[in-house]
Amino acid sequence: MSKKMFPAALILEGRKCLLVGGGRVAVRKAAKLAEAGAALTVVAPEIKPPIKALSGINLVERCFVPEDLDGAFLVFALTDNPVLNRRIVELCREKKILCSAADGNWPDGDLILPASFSEDGLTVSVSTSGRSCRRSRLLRESLSRHVRFLRDIDLIVIGADHSTGGFQSVEKLKAARTELEELLPCVWGVHEFMILDTCNRFEIVALISSGSCAAVETVLRKTSDVFVSRGMDAFCRLAETAAGLRSQAFGESRIVAQIKQSLADAQEKGFAGSFLQNWTDTALHISKEIRQVTGSLLPALETEDLVSQTLKRNLPAVGKVLIIGRGEIGQGLARRFPDAVQISGRSDDELRQQLPRADVIICATGSAGFLIDESHRPLLRAGAVLIDLSLPRNINPELPGVIGLSALRAAVPPGNADELFAKAREIINAHRDEYDRLVKFQ
């Protein structure tokens, strides 16, 4: 049986509460009432020693009489006599006193006590509205273990990018994304997370209890080599990433929108909430300051700029360009090469029609496999250049003339990188109080 209920927390300090019964159930209730500061009276012919050991309790070792209810704010009928318990419930209703019964009379009372626990000033209660006390206790024990993981929460960034782990590691992690999204919410101590998945990185940005970091690292290392940044180092990395300092196209601005979209996707899926939102907003705010201060040193390039520079270095004339992909990078490429033909890549017939006409083929889609493979080799022009900006890769690297993301990495070597990172760290460290506030008040 269940009842519709309204959850509430009672303020009992100094208020008269009566507990009728002195057995095992009464022991648990008496301890909680005493802890709440209630002016507690226990009435029973026999009262167990743990109740007698409580300080400040009025003990009346005799049978219940109706006059015991006088002046009571809250009454518990906890005897082993169902008839007496019902009589107490009825008397309380007549006197407009809140009453709770622990046996089959509970539906006629005014309240039940949910399974609850307290940890570090936090109280958590679980109720099944009377359906199953056993299930409530099970949930309480499970939640109590989880709440203990709320201590020492900090930020971590774990994953791989073009400079740490390399593109092979990034590609492996991307292939495991669905599995990771199913697994991470089940890991104790992983409270909120988002996945930053771009053409040159796969990073998990998470709020996690310190004791759970090793478990997440172990899971990811089964898939690929990964880096792990914790605490202030992770916060610095997130701000530097947002400033474009950790992008393959050094100083790119697109990463800001990608971080915001990654967070929005995580919130929509229930992986992230207001806490990770605060961390991300703070990192984005600091990254804006980094860009302002380092503007004269930051190249502010995008991936399509690297493509353009690579082609200029390798080809005397670019010729006819085919762009495969209509996403953000595809649109950027179309602006760099206004005479190019652009297709989505969803139709193999259309692709086969366009390949023989192209001197340069640039692929930037989100497809999970090869769009151009050995079967397309006869269609390629002699000397055609193929640039694959996709991860997972969309062009079979065994084909002639393929340039992958790793080859673009050196297109613009940032000679002033050390100075940029030094200035960025100086700015981030100036905001150390914001990091400390996030750690303390989440």
C-alpha positions in Angstrom: 0.0 0.0 0.0 1.2 3.5 -0.7 -0.1 7.0 0.1 0.4 10.4 -1.6 2.9 12.3 0.5 4.5 15.7 0.8 8.2 15.7 1.8 9.2 18.0 4.6 11.7 18.4 7.4 10.3 19.0 10.9 11.8 21.5 13.4 11.5 19.7 16.7 14.0 21.5 18.9 12.4 22.2 22.3 9.1 20.7 21.2 7.4 18.0 23.2 7.5 14.7 21.5 6.0 11.4 22.9 7.3 8.0 22.0 5.0 5.2 23.2 7.0 1.9 23.2 10.4 1.0 24.4 11.5 -1.8 22.0 13.9 -2.1 19.0 12.0 0.3 16.7 11.7 2.8 19.5 15.5 2.7 20.0 16.1 4.0 16.5 13.4 6.7 16.7 14.5 7.9 20.1 18.1 8.4 19.0 17.0 10.5 16.0 14.5 12.6 18.0 17.2 13.3 20.7 19.6 14.3 18.0 17.0 16.7 16.6 16.7 18.4 20.0 13.2 17.3 20.8 11.9 17.4 24.4 11.3 13.7 24.3 9.2 11.5 26.7 9.3 7.7 26.3 6.4 5.8 27.8 6.6 1.9 28.0 6.4 -0.8 30.7 9.9 -1.8 29.6 12.5 0.5 28.0 15.6 -0.9 26.4 19.0 0.3 27.7 20.1 2.3 24.6 17.1 4.6 25.2 18.0 4.9 28.9 21.5 5.9 27.9 20.3 8.9 26.0 20.7 12.2 27.9 17.9 14.6 28.5 15.1 12.0 27.9 12.0 11.8 30.2 11.5 8.1 30.9 8.1 6.8 32.1 8.2 3.1 32.8 4.5 2.2 32.8 1.6 1.6 30.4 0.3 4.4 28.2 -2.6 6.5 29.4 -4.4 9.1 27.3 -3.2 12.0 29.5 0.4 11.3 28.2 -0.7 13.1 25.0 -1.3 16.4 26.8 0.9 19.2 25.2 2.5 16.9 22.7 3.5 18.2 19.3 4.4 14.8 17.8 3.6 11.3 18.9 5.0 7.9 17.8 2.9 4.8 18.4 5.6 2.0 18.5 4.2 -0.7 20.8 3.9 -4.3 19.8 0.1 -4.1 20.3 -1.7 -3.0 17.0 -4.9 -2.3 18.8 -3.2 0.1 21.2 -1.3 1.7 18.4 -4.6 2.3 16.5 -6.1 3.8 19.7 -3.2 6.2 20.0 -3.6 7.3 16.4 -7.3 7.9 16.9 -6.7 9.9 20.1 -4.1 12.1 18.4 -6.5 12.8 15.5 -9.1 13.9 18.0 -6.6 16.2 19.7 -5.1 17.4 16.4 -1.7 16.0 17.3 0.7 14.7 14.6 1.1 11.0 14.9 3.1 8.2 13.3 2.6 4.4 13.7 5.2 1.9 12.8 2.9 -1.1 12.1 0.0 -1.7 9.8 -1.7 1.4 11.2 0.7 3.8 9.5 -1.7 4.7 6.6 -4.0 6.3 9.2 -1.3 8.4 10.7 0.0 11.8 9.6 3.6 11.0 8.7 6.2 8.4 8.2 10.0 8.7 8.8 11.9 8.1 5.6 15.2 6.2 5.6 17.8 8.9 6.1 21.4 9.5 6.9 23.6 12.6 7.6 27.1 13.2 6.4 29.2 16.4 6.7 26.2 18.5 7.5 24.1 17.0 4.7 21.0 15.1 5.4 19.5 12.8 2.8 16.1 11.1 3.1 14.6 8.4 0.9 11.0 7.3 0.9 9.0 4.9 -1.2 5.7 6.4 0.1 5.1 3.3 2.2 5.6 0.7 -0.6 8.8 -0.9 0.6 10.9 -0.1 3.7 13.5 -2.5 2.6 14.0 -0.7 -0.7 14.2 2.7 1.1 17.0 1.3 3.3 18.8 -0.1 0.3 18.7 3.2 -1.5 19.8 5.0 1.7 22.9 2.8 2.0 23.7 3.2 -1.7 23.4 7.0 -1.5 25.4 7.2 1.7 28.3 5.6 -0.1 27.9 8.1 -3.0 27.7 11.1 -0.8 31.0 10.2 0.8 32.5 10.6 -2.6 31.3 14.3 -2.6 34.4 15.1 -0.5 37.4 16.5 -2.3 35.7 17.1 -5.6 37.9 18.7 -8.2 38.2 19.3 -11.9 40.0 16.8 -14.2 40.7 16.9 -17.9 41.6 13.5 -19.3 42.0 12.4 -22.9 44.2 12.9 -25.9 44.9 15.6 -28.5 47.3 16.2 -31.4 50.2 17.0 -29.2 49.6 14.6 -26.3 48.8 11.0 -27.3 48.6 11.8 -31.0 45.9 11.4 -33.6 45.9 7.6 -33.3 44.9 7.9 -29.6 42.2 10.5 -30.4 40.8 8.3 -33.1 40.5 5.3 -30.7 38.8 7.4 -28.1 36.3 8.8 -30.6 35.4 5.3 -31.7 34.7 4.5 -28.0 32.5 7.6 -27.3 29.2 5.8 -27.1 30.6 3.2 -24.7 32.1 5.9 -22.5 28.9 7.9 -22.4 27.1 4.8 -21.1 29.9 3.9 -18.6 30.9 7.2 -17.0 27.5 8.0 -15.4 27.8 4.6 -13.6 31.2 5.3 -12.0 31.0 6.3 -8.4 32.4 9.8 -7.8 31.9 11.1 -11.4 29.5 13.8 -10.7 29.3 15.9 -13.9 31.2 15.6 -17.2 31.2 16.7 -20.8 33.1 15.4 -23.8 35.1 17.9 -25.9 35.3 16.1 -29.2 36.9 18.1 -32.0 39.0 17.3 -35.1 42.2 17.2 -33.1 41.1 16.2 -29.5 39.0 13.9 -27.4 38.9 15.1 -23.8 36.6 14.4 -20.9 36.2 17.4 -18.7 34.7 16.2 -15.4 34.0 17.1 -11.8 35.1 14.0 -10.0 36.0 12.9 -6.5 39.7 12.3 -6.0 39.2 8.7 -5.2 37.5 8.0 -8.5 40.1 9.6 -10.8 42.2 6.4 -11.1 39.1 4.4 -12.1 38.3 6.7 -15.0 41.9 6.8 -16.0 42.0 3.0 -16.0 38.9 2.8 -18.2 40.3 5.2 -20.8 43.8 3.6 -20.8 42.1 0.3 -21.9 41.2 2.2 -25.1 44.1 4.5 -25.7 47.1 6.4 -24.3 45.7 9.5 -22.4 47.0 12.4 -20.4 45.4 13.4 -17.1 45.3 16.9 -15.6 43.9 17.4 -12.1 42.9 20.3 -10.0 44.5 23.7 -10.9 46.4 22.1 -13.7 43.1 20.9 -15.3 41.6 24.4 -14.8 44.6 25.9 -16.5 44.3 23.4 -19.4 40.6 24.2 -19.9 41.3 27.9 -20.0 44.3 27.5 -22.3 42.2 25.3 -24.6 39.4 27.9 -24.7 42.0 30.5 -25.6 43.1 28.5 -28.6 46.6 27.8 -27.2 46.1 24.0 -27.3 44.6 23.9 -30.7 46.3 22.5 -33.8 45.5 25.8 -35.5 47.2 27.9 -32.9 44.8 30.7 -31.6 41.7 29.4 -33.3 38.4 31.0 -32.2 36.1 28.1 -33.2 37.1 26.2 -30.0 35.0 28.6 -27.9 31.8 27.6 -29.7 32.8 23.9 -29.5 33.3 24.0 -25.7 29.9 25.7 -25.3 28.2 23.2 -27.6 29.9 20.3 -25.8 28.5 21.6 -22.4 25.1 22.1 -23.9 25.1 18.5 -25.3 26.2 17.1 -21.9 23.4 19.1 -20.1 20.8 17.8 -22.6 21.9 14.2 -21.9 21.9 14.8 -18.2 25.7 14.4 -17.8 26.4 18.0 -16.7 24.6 20.6 -14.6 25.1 24.0 -13.0 28.4 23.1 -11.3 30.3 22.2 -14.5 28.5 25.2 -16.1 30.1 27.5 -13.5 33.6 25.9 -14.1 33.3 26.3 -17.8 31.9 29.8 -17.7 34.9 30.9 -15.5 37.4 29.2 -17.8 35.8 30.9 -20.9 35.9 34.3 -19.1 39.6 33.9 -18.3 40.3 32.7 -21.9 38.8 35.9 -23.2 41.3 37.9 -21.1 44.1 35.7 -22.4 43.2 36.5 -26.0 43.0 40.2 -25.2 46.4 40.3 -23.5 48.2 38.0 -26.0 46.5 39.3 -29.1 49.7 40.6 -30.7 51.4 37.2 -30.3 48.5 34.9 -31.1 48.2 33.9 -34.8 44.4 33.4 -34.5 44.3 30.7 -37.2 41.6 28.2 -38.1 42.0 24.7 -39.5 41.2 25.9 -43.0 44.1 28.3 -42.8 46.5 25.4 -42.2 45.0 23.7 -45.2 45.5 26.7 -47.4 49.1 27.2 -46.2 49.8 23.5 -46.8 48.5 23.6 -50.3 50.5 26.8 -51.1 53.7 25.1 -49.9 53.1 21.9 -51.8 51.4 23.0 -55.1 52.5 25.6 -57.6 48.8 26.0 -58.4 45.9 24.7 -56.4 43.6 23.8 -59.4 40.1 22.5 -58.9 39.1 21.9 -55.3 36.4 19.4 -54.1 35.2 19.9 -50.5 33.5 17.0 -48.9 31.4 18.1 -45.8 29.1 20.9 -45.1 29.8 21.4 -41.4 31.5 24.3 -39.8 34.9 23.4 -41.1 33.4 22.6 -44.5 31.8 26.1 -44.6 35.1 27.7 -43.6 36.9 25.9 -46.4 34.2 27.0 -48.9 35.0 30.6 -47.9 38.8 30.0 -48.4 38.2 28.4 -51.8 35.1 30.2 -53.3 35.4 28.4 -56.6 35.4 24.9 -55.0 32.7 22.3 -55.5 31.2 21.3 -52.2 29.2 18.1 -51.5 28.0 16.5 -48.3 29.6 13.1 -49.0 26.4 11.2 -48.2 25.9 10.0 -51.7 28.7 7.8 -53.1 27.3 8.3 -56.6 27.8 12.0 -56.3 31.2 11.5 -54.9 32.3 9.2 -57.7 31.0 11.8 -60.2 33.1 14.6 -58.7 36.4 12.8 -57.9 37.7 12.7 -61.5 37.3 16.5 -61.8 39.3 17.5 -58.7 43.0 18.3 -58.3 42.5 18.8 -54.5 40.1 16.8 -52.4 39.5 18.0 -48.8 37.3 15.8 -46.6 35.8 17.2 -43.4 32.8 15.1 -42.3 31.6 13.4 -39.2 31.3 10.0 -40.9 32.5 7.0 -38.9 34.4 5.3 -41.8 36.1 5.7 -45.1 34.3 7.7 -47.7 37.2 7.3 -50.2 38.8 3.9 -50.3 40.6 1.6 -52.7 37.5 1.3 -54.9 37.8 5.0 -55.6 41.5 4.9 -56.6 40.8 4.6 -60.4 38.7 7.8 -60.2 41.5 9.9 -58.8 43.5 12.2 -61.1 47.2 11.6 -61.3 48.9 13.7 -58.8 45.7 14.6 -56.9 46.2 15.8 -53.4 43.8 14.4 -50.7 43.5 16.1 -47.4 41.7 14.3 -44.6 40.6 16.5 -41.7 38.3 13.9 -40.2 38.7 11.7 -37.2 37.8 8.9 -37.6 39.5 9.2 -40.9 37.4 9.4 -44.0 40.1 8.7 -46.6 42.1 5.5 -46.7 45.6 6.6 -45.8 47.0 3.9 -48.1 45.8 5.9 -51.1 48.5 8.1 -52.9 48.7 11.8 -52.1 46.9 11.6 -48.7 47.7 14.4 -46.2 46.3 13.8 -42.7 45.8 16.0 -39.7 49.2 15.2 -38.4 50.9 16.7 -41.4 49.1 20.0 -40.8 50.4 20.3 -37.3 53.7 21.8 -38.4 52.2 24.2 -40.9 52.5 27.1 -38.5 55.1 26.4 -35.9 54.4 28.9 -33.1 57.9 30.2 -32.2 56.4 32.3 -29.4 54.5 29.5 -27.8 56.6 29.5 -24.6 55.9 33.2 -24.1 52.2 32.8 -24.8 51.9 30.0 -22.3 53.8 31.9 -19.7 51.5 34.9 -20.1 48.5 32.7 -20.0 49.5 31.0 -16.8 50.2 34.4 -15.3 46.6 35.5 -16.1 45.1 32.2 -14.9 47.1 32.3 -11.6 45.8 35.8 -11.0 42.3 34.2 -10.9 43.3 31.6 -8.4 40.7 32.9 -6.0 38.0 32.0 -8.5 39.3 28.4 -8.7 39.4 28.2 -4.9 35.8 29.5 -4.8 34.6 26.9 -7.3 36.3 24.1 -5.3 34.9 25.3 -2.0 31.3 26.1 -2.8 30.2 23.6 -5.4 
